[in-house]
């Protein structure tokens, strides 16, 4: 093959053959690993406690709803126009969350992302080990703006946080 001139079509065929062969090897490895994965036993959860008290914090509904209502006072509005962004409202909400949920801040690691987003890391007893089973709970701090021409249709101010 040394000194031989390959046509453009021949080169394309070789490249396609290499790509197809590589994909074939990749799929074979993935299937092999999937078939040979160690099967893990599922953990049975003792539901007896839950059956007795399906909502253990139900007696705290008023407290929980009033905390949420207070959080709604912060006008953390996401505007399409970035010049209207009010970073102070987000920082005030950060302070509110820290003050209202001291145990959360005592036990979870808090990271601030891009100045205004919060990330909490809950490190369990297996954190950083192979037995670590991470999970994600996601939420957001921002709200969409209320168009001025619809405010008269609201029975209460959108940021009043009224609990009915």
N, C-alpha and C positions, 0 to 999 in steps of 0.2 A: 504494500500500500504506500510505501515511501516514494515520493516523487509523483505520485498519481494525482491528477487534478480531479477534484470532485465537483460535480455540477451543483447548482443552487438547489435543485430538487432533491439531489442525493443528500446534501447537508441537512435540509429540512426533515427528510425522512429519518435521518440518524437522530436528530434532536427530538423528534416526536417519539421515536422508539425509546430513547433514554428516559423521557418524561413518563411514558406509559409504564416502563419497567420500574421506575422509582415509585410511582403510585401503587403499583402491584405489590411491591415489597412493603410499603407503608401500610397498606390495607391488611396484608398478611400478618404483619407484626401486631397490629391493633386487634385483629380477630383472635390471634393466638393468645395475647395477653388477657383479653376479655374472657376467653374460655378457661384460662388457667387461674383466674382470680380466685383468691381465697374467699370462700363464702363465710359471711359473718352471721352469727345468730342475732335475731332481733331481741330487743329488750322488752320485757313485759312490764307495763306500768300498773301499779296498784291503784285501781280506780275507786276503791272503797271510800277514801277521804273525799274525793271529788263528788261522789254520789251523795254524800251527806251534806256537803257544802259546795255546790257547783260554782258559786260566785262568792268566794270567801271574803271579798272586800265590799260586798253589797251594802253593808252598813255605813260605808264611807262614800256613798254616791254623792251626797251633798258636798262633802269636802272636795272630791275629785272634780265635780262639775264646776264648783266655784273657782278652783285653780285654773281650769281650762278657760272659764269666763274671763278671769283676770289676764290670762295670756293673750286673749283676743284683743285686748286694748292696744297692743303694740301694732302699729301700722307698718308691718313688714311686707310692703307691696312690691311685687315684681312688675316693673314698668317695661314696656318695649323700648322706651326712650331712656337710655342709661343715665342721662343727665338728671332725671327725676328720682334716681335711686337715693334712699335715705338710710345710709349705713348706721346712723345713730340708733334708729329703731331696732335694728338687729342686735346691736351691742347691748341695748337696754333689755331686750328679751333674753339675751345670754345671762345677764345679771339676775333677772327674774328667775330663770330656770335654776341657776346655781343656788339662789336663796330659798326657793320653794322646795327644792329636792336635794337637801344636804347629804342624805345617805347615798344617793346616786353618785354624788361627787366625791364622797368618801371612799366608795368601793370600785368605781369605774375610772378608767383613765380617759380624760377628755383631751381631744385635739381640736384645734381650730384650723379649718381649711379655708384658704383664700380670704382670711379675715372675718368671714361672716357665717360660714357653715360649720356645724358641730359634728364631730365623730366621737362616739363613746366606745371604748374597748373594755369588754367585760372579760377579764382573764380568769378562767376557771382553774380547777386544780390540775387539769391536764394541759394547760396552755403551753404551747411550744413543743409538745411531745407528739409522738405518733398516735397517741390516743386522743388527741385534741379533736373535738368535733365542733368546728365553728358554725355559727349561724348568723344571719343578718336580719335585723329589724330596721326598716327604713321609714323615714318620715321627712317632712320638710317644714321650714320655718316661714316660708313666704306664702303670700296669697295673691290672687289676681286683683287688679283694681276694679272698683265698681264704677261703671260709666255714670257720669254726672246726670245724664238724662233719665237714669233709672232709680235714683235715690228716693224719689217720691213714691216709688212702689214698695219700698222697704217699710215694714211696720216698726222697726227699731233701727238705730244707727248700726251699720255693719261692724263697727269696732266697739260697740257698747258692751258686748259680751253678756247679753241678757239670758238668764236661765229661766225657762218657762216650764 
